[in-house]
Amino acid sequence: MANYVVALFLGVSFGFSLNKAGLTKYNKIVNVFRLSDLAVLKFMMTALVVAMIGLYGLRGLGLITFPAVPATYIVGNVIGGLIFGIGMALTGY
Amino acid sequence: MKWLWNQIKKEEWSPYAAGILLGVTGVLAVFLSNKLLGASGAFENLAGMIGKGLHIAAFDNTYFNYVMPPGITWGVVLLVGVFFGGMIAAFTSRTWKLRLNSDEQWKRVFGKKIWVRWVLAFLGAIVLEYGAGIAGGCTSGLAISGGMLLAPAAFLFIAAMFASGIATALIVYRRRY
């Protein structure tokens, strides 16, 4: 139960950051593919770098263990990504 | 305090500031629940619940039985939170409003008809979710959550997503690209 409360709060924080970065708008998402507004990339890469430092730091201190890392199966990841990109550029989600 | 509240009320943050918030959220998800943030998986959990509830034979397969078991999972609760988080953010910046389609750029490219937006959004979202299902995650579940654990899958996915996204945008926008 406590886990679900945590999930709800983390979700709120996740949705809040997406909205404030403007990623809930069609033009923000599609313009990253037109290379005219790179906010999506800046947002994603900042989140990646911050989380990498945090996660590897905490693991180094022995405070966390990593959950199951998403599986790498090259053909599936790439084909899935190609299909995903079409949908993302069409809808702006 | 006043400074903080003024920042919260701002409609649009620097993407770097919002990215830091998401990064911290991602770390907290692992620290507090040993889970990764994600969105597309939750839709599969819910779709599985509906399919199994209606006893549709097509849902009785390995994918829905073992890979993405149906149910109100941690990810589904997270997704509910995302909905309210986005809403709270819109309330704080006083931009919350029910809209059918308000995007000026969309209207310039596809015209003013609202149903075109809705139909394309519906079909495009199916394509998007299907791709996410094959790849093993979406922008959040695979690209960001996998990337922060340095999973090779995440970087393959990001590269593929941008390749086809740019190609699609080129086709949609043609000379206006």
Interface residues (C-beta under 8 A of the other chain):
Chain A: N3 Y4 V6 A7 L8 F9 L10 G11 V12 S13 F14 G15 F16 S17 L18 N19 K20 A21 G22 T24 K25 Y26 N27 V30 N31 V32 F33 R34 L35 A39 V40 K42 F43 M44 M45 T46 A47 L48 V49 V50 A51 M52 G54 L55 L58 L63 I64 T65 F66 P67 V69 P70 A71 T72 Y73 I74 G76 N77 V78 I79 G80 G81 L82 I83 F84 G85 I86 G87 M88 A89 L90 T91 G92 Y93
Chain B: K10 E12 W13 P15 Y16 A17 A18 G19 I20 L21 L22 G23 V24 T25 G26 V27 L28 A29 V30 F31 L32 S33 N34 K35 L36 L37 W74 G75 V77 L78 L79 V80 G81 V82 F83 F84 G85 G86 M87 I88 A89 A90 S93 D103 E104 Q105 W106 L120 A121 L123 G124 A125 I126 V127 L128 E129 Y130 G131 A132 G133 I134 A135 G136 G137 C138 T139 S140 G141 L142 A143 I144 S145 G146 G147 M148 L149 L150 A151 P152 A153 A154 L156 F157 I158 A159 A160 M161 F162 A163 S164 G165 I166 A167 T168 A169 V172 Y173 Y177
